[in-house]
Amino acid sequence: MSATPAPQPAHQPAPEVVSLGCRLNIAESETIRGLLGQMPPEGHDVVVVNSCAVTNQAVKQTRVAIRRARRDRPTAQIVVTGCAAQIDPAGFAAMPEVDRVIGNGEKLSPDAWAGTAPMVVGDIMGLRETGAHLTAAFSTHARAFVEVQNGCDHRCTFCAIPFGRGPSRSVPAGAVVARIAGLVAAGHREVVLTGVDLTSYGHDLPGAPTLGMLVDRILRLVPDLARLRLSSLDSVEIDDHLFDLVTGDDRVMPHLHLSLQAGSDMILKRMKRRHSRAQAVALVERLKAARPDIAIGADLIAGFPTEDAGMFADSLALIADCQIVHAHIFPYSPRAGTPAARMPQVAPDVRRERAAILRDAAATARSAWLRALVGTVQDVVVEAPGTHGHAGNFAEVRFPHGPATGTLTRVRITAATDTHLQGLPA
């Protein structure tokens, strides 16, 4: 009589992390993925939604992602974290699809993921330090995103993010360098420095180092790093040291994304921004003079409270004046508890119309820029599935048969569409 086979353990699906919003969330999602991978197999049936709260639409998209996760994984534990969960934990905990809510201050802690408490959300405003990531490599991105700063000490009148991220705090330079060295050793050719308010880096550290000093140290101490890219910067805080590195070192990518928000001085003042229109234009003129191939990206908000036709025209003209080719356009979204939500509002249909006009102008500028790159040779980091990637100026480049994902390859640009370049390996 044959022995009865031992029962086989049921297959456990892999943990899933859904990341919404900024590059910092992408970096943190990778850390969460690593933490979940360290859990016992019975804990792997989990979907994490790493939420965004930059606009009301972003919060709505978070709720849509939660409901979709429940439909797709009916037996999984659904955990919500990120800025939207930090700002409104009770609201997300009340959703029938949600099993747990974990705050931004806790989401990189192994203890939070090993526990079972339905809500783990602390006082984000009490945080005074942030740590380097725990994972050693990025499993899903050719470019590696490294958090060097978190939180924000400014209070732009439209923004709820400081209440989701807490005060500004920086990762010590030694930990950043060690992290990047490990990523390079693992095969990453490009690293992106991320933060909520990246240019405020270092003021809370001993000696008050600057972002320029950090970039300088990375370039010196990680000589095998091929490409360093910076995420969104506050234009008023780009000092001479950082400017010289961005314009004078080929390993720093010729692509800056500036947090401009508007082109009207009156609107900038009401937003409580710290730069003027003239300062933004002058900075771009200096950048272009020192490094003509640099590509400028920017965030712009349409329909901010009190914006009239003339103020909007100033923002529209900023696309040409600052040669913006990577534009992130948002119709103004009133966030509860922010000063701007109490200001006289522009009608929602006018906000949407103005956002559409800005997007059309930005698309026209981008199309012309891409077509001007035909005939050039671009260095491209190949991304999955091996048929596209991004050049140093962050133009998307597509090609028929590229080398392996993560490879840095030269591509001769043969054509351009309104949204991307096409080429062949040179």
N, C-alpha and C positions, 0 to 999 in steps of 0.2 A: 504494500500500500504506500503510495507516494506521499511525501510530506506536503502539507498545505502551504503555498507560498505566503511569505510574510506580507502583510498589507503595505502598499507603497504610500508614502506621504502624498497628500493632495498637492497638485502644482500651485505654487504661490506666485501670483503676478508680481512683476517688478514694481517698486515704488515709482510714482510719477510726480513730477514737479511742473506745474504750470506757472510760468513767469510772465507777469504783466508789467508794463511800464519801462522804467529806465535801465540803463546799463548796470547800475549798482544792484538792482534787483536780479539781473542776470547773474552777476558775480555771487550774490548771496544764495541764489537758487542752486548754484553748483555746490556750495558748501552744504546746504541742506541735503542735496542728493547724496553727498558723501556720508553725512551723518545717518541718513536712512539706510545706507548700504551696510553700516556697522551693526544694525539691529538684527536680532534673531529672525529666521525665516518667517515665523508666524506673524511678525510685525510688518511684513512687506506689502500687505494689501492696503496701501494707503495712497491717497492723492492729496498733494499739497498745492493749494492755490496761493501763490505769493502775490498779493494784491497791490494795486496802485490807487492813489487818491488825488492825483494832480488835477483832475476835473471831475465833474459829476458824471460825465460819460465814462470815465475810467472806472468809477465805482460801479456803474451799471454793468460794464463789461466784466467786472469781477463777479458780480452776481450771476451773470450769464454763464461764466466759466464754471462756477460752483454747480449750477443746475445741470450743465452738460456733463460734468464729472460724475454726478450721481446717476445720470442716465446711462453713461458708458460703463461705470463700475458700480453696480447697485449694491455690492457687498462690501465695498472698500470703506475704510475710515476716511472721511473728508476733513482735512485740517486747513484752516484759513490763517494766513499770516500776512505780513506786509503793512503798508501805510494805511490802507482802508480799514484793516482789522484793528490796527492800533488806535485809530481815531474813533471808531465806532464798534468796539468789541461786542457790546450787547446786541446791536443790530444784526451782526453776523451770527452770533450765537443763537439768535432767535430763528434763524432760517432752518427749516426742517431737514435740509440736506446736510447741515454742518454738524460734525461730531466734536470738534475741538477748535479753539481759537488761541493762537500763540502770538504774542506781541513782537514788535520789531526789536525790542531790547533783549528778548529771550530766544529769538529764532535761530541764532547760531550756537546755542548752548546744547550740548548732548543731553543734559538732564531734562530739558524741556521735551525733547523727542522721546526719551525713554519713559517719561511719566505718563499718567493717564488723566490728569485733571482736565476737565472740560474747558477751562479758561486759564491761561497763563499769560497775563498781561500786566506788566508793572508800570511804574511812573517813568515814562520815557524822558521827561524833563530833568530827572535826577541823574541821568547817566553822565559820566565825566570821562570815559575812555572807550575806545573801540579796539578790537583785536584783529590781527591778521587772519586770513582764511585758514581753515584747518585742512582743506583738501590739497593734494599735491599736483593735480593736473585737471584739465577740463575735458570731460568726456564727449561733449556735444558741440564744441565750438573750435574752429581753427584759430581764432584769436582768443587770447586769455584775458579775462577782465579781473583786475586786481583792485580791491577796495583800499584806498589810502586815507580816506576821510569820510565822516558820516555826520549827519545833522547840520543845522544851520542856525546862526545867531541873528540873522537879519529878519525883518518882519515886513516883507513886501505885502501890500495891502490886499492882494488877490490870493495869497498862497496859504494853504493849510498844511503844507509839507513839514514845517518845523514842529507841528504838533504830532506828526507821525514819526518823525526821526529824532527829535530832541535837539540838544545843543550841539554845536560844532565840536568835533573831537577827531584826533588824528592818530594814525598808526605810526609808531616810531620808525625812522628810516631804516634801521638795521633789519627790522622784521620785514619791511617791504622789499629790501634788496635780497634777503634770503628767500623770500617767496618767489620773486622773479627769477632768481638764479635756478631755483628748483623747476620752474615752468620751462625755462630754456633748456635745461638738462633733459626734460621730458619730451622735448621736440617742438615746443611752440616757437614760432618765428616772430610773432607779433604779440605785444602786451598792451592793453588799454588801461590807463589809470582812471579809476572812477571815484566819484564822491557826490554827495548832495550839493556841496558848495566847494568844489575842488580847489579854487584859488585861495580859500581861507586856510589851506593846509598849514599846520605847524605852529600856529599862535599859542596853542595849549601845551606844547612840548617844551622841555628844557632848552633854553637858548633861542626859542621861537624861530626855528628854521622855516624857510619859505618853500613854496612849490618849486621854484626855480632851483633851489639848493637840492631838493629831493631828486629832481630830474637829472641834475648834474651828477649826483652821486650814483644814481642807477646806471647812467651811461659809462661812468668810469669803472664801476665795480662789477658790471656784468657786460664785459666786452663782446660776448657772443650773442647778445641780444641784437637781432637784426632790425627790428622796428618797434618804436615806442609811439603810442598814440595817446592823446589827451582827450578826455570826454569834456562835457560842457564847462565853459569857463565864464566867469564874470569879467567882462572886458576891462572894468575900472581897476581890477586887481592884477593885471598882467604887468609886472614890473620889468625893468630893463634886463635883469638877469634871465628871466623866463623868455622875454622877447628875443634876446640874443640866441638862446638855445633853439627856440622854435624856428628862427629864420636862418641860423647858421650851422646847424648840425643835421646832416642828411639822415641820421637814424631816427630823428623826431619827424613824424609824418607831416607833410605839407597840407594839413587839414585842421582847422580850428572851428569848433562849434561855440558860438557866443550867445550868452543869455541877454539878448537885446530887448525883447518884449514889445517895444513900440518905437515909433520914429518921431513922436511928438513930445516936445519938452514938457508941455503941460500934463500930458498923460503919464510920462515918466515920473514927474513929480508926484502925481496922485497915486501912482503905483508904489511910491517910496523907493524907486530905484536910485542908484547912486551915480549914474552917469548921465550925460546930456547927449542929445543927438549929434552935436558937433564932435564930441569926444569919440563916439562910436565910429563915425566916418573917418576921423583923423587916424584912429588906430588901424583901421583896415587899409588906409592909404599907406601908412608906414609899413605894415606887413607886406603889402603887395610890392612896394618899392624895394624892400630887402629880400623878398623871396617871391618872385612873380608867379610861380606855379602854385602858390598856396590857395587852397579852396576854402571858402568861407561858408559855414552853416550858421543858422540862427533860429531861435525861438521867437515867434511873433504872436501876439494876442490881438484878435479883431473884436471890436465892439466893447472895449473896456468902458465901465460907467463914465458918463459925461462926454464920451468921444463924439465929436461932431464931424461933419464931412471934411472940413479942413484938416483936423487932427488925423483922420483916417488917411487923407491924401499924403500926409507926411510919412506915415508908416508904409504906405504903398511905394512911395519914392525911395524909401530906405533899401528896398530890394535891389534897385539899380545902383544907388549911391554906395552901398557896401558890397556890391557884386555877390549877392547871396545866391549860392547854387545848391545848398542843402538846407531847405527851409522846413521847419516844423511849425505849422500854422494851427492855431487853436481859436475857435470862437470863445469869447469870455464865458466862464462858467462860475456863477456865484457860489462860493463855498461858505457854508454856515459858520458863523463866528468870526469871519474875516471883515475888516473895515470896508472893503470894496463892496461887500454884499449889502451894506447900508447906504451906499451912494446912489444917486439917481441912475437908473439902469437904462441901457440901450435896449430897444425892443428885440426879442429873440430872433425874429425873422431878419432884422437888419444886421444883427451879429453874424448870422449864417451867410447872408449875402456878402458881407464884407470879407468874411473868411474865404468864401469862394473866389472873390476877386483877387485876394492875396495869393491864393493857391495857383490861380491861372497865371498871374505875373511871375511867380516863382518857377512854375513849370516851363514857361517860355524862356526864362533866364537859364534854367538848367539844360534845356534842350540845345540852346545855342552854345553853351559851354561844352557839352558833350561832343557836339559836331566839330568844334574847334580842336578836339583831341584826336581826331582821325588822322592817321599817319604817324602818330607818336608811338614810342615803346614804353610800356608801363610795367613796373614790378608789381606782381599780384600774388597775394596769399590765397592759395586754392582752398575753396570751401566745398563741403559735401554737396552734391554727389560727384565732385571732381570736374564740373563743367562751368564753374563760375567762381568769382572771388572779388576782392576789392583792391583797387590800386591804392597807392599812397595817399592820393587826394580823395579817397573814399568813393570814387566812381565805381559802380558795379561793372565788372567785365565778364562777358560770357564767351566761351570758346568750346569747340566741339569735343575735344578729347584732351583733357588736361592731365597733369601728373597727379600723384596722390594728394589727398586732403592734407592741408597743413604745409605743403611745399610752397616755397617762394620761387616763382617762375617769371620770366620775362615774356610779355605778350605784345605783339605788334597790332595796333588798333587798325582795323580795316573798315569799320562802319560804326554808325551810331544811330540809336533810336531816341525817342523823347525821354527815355528812362534809364538806358544803359548803353555800354559800349560792347562791341563785338570784335573779336580778334583771333589770331593764331599764335601759338607759342613761337617766340622769335628764335 
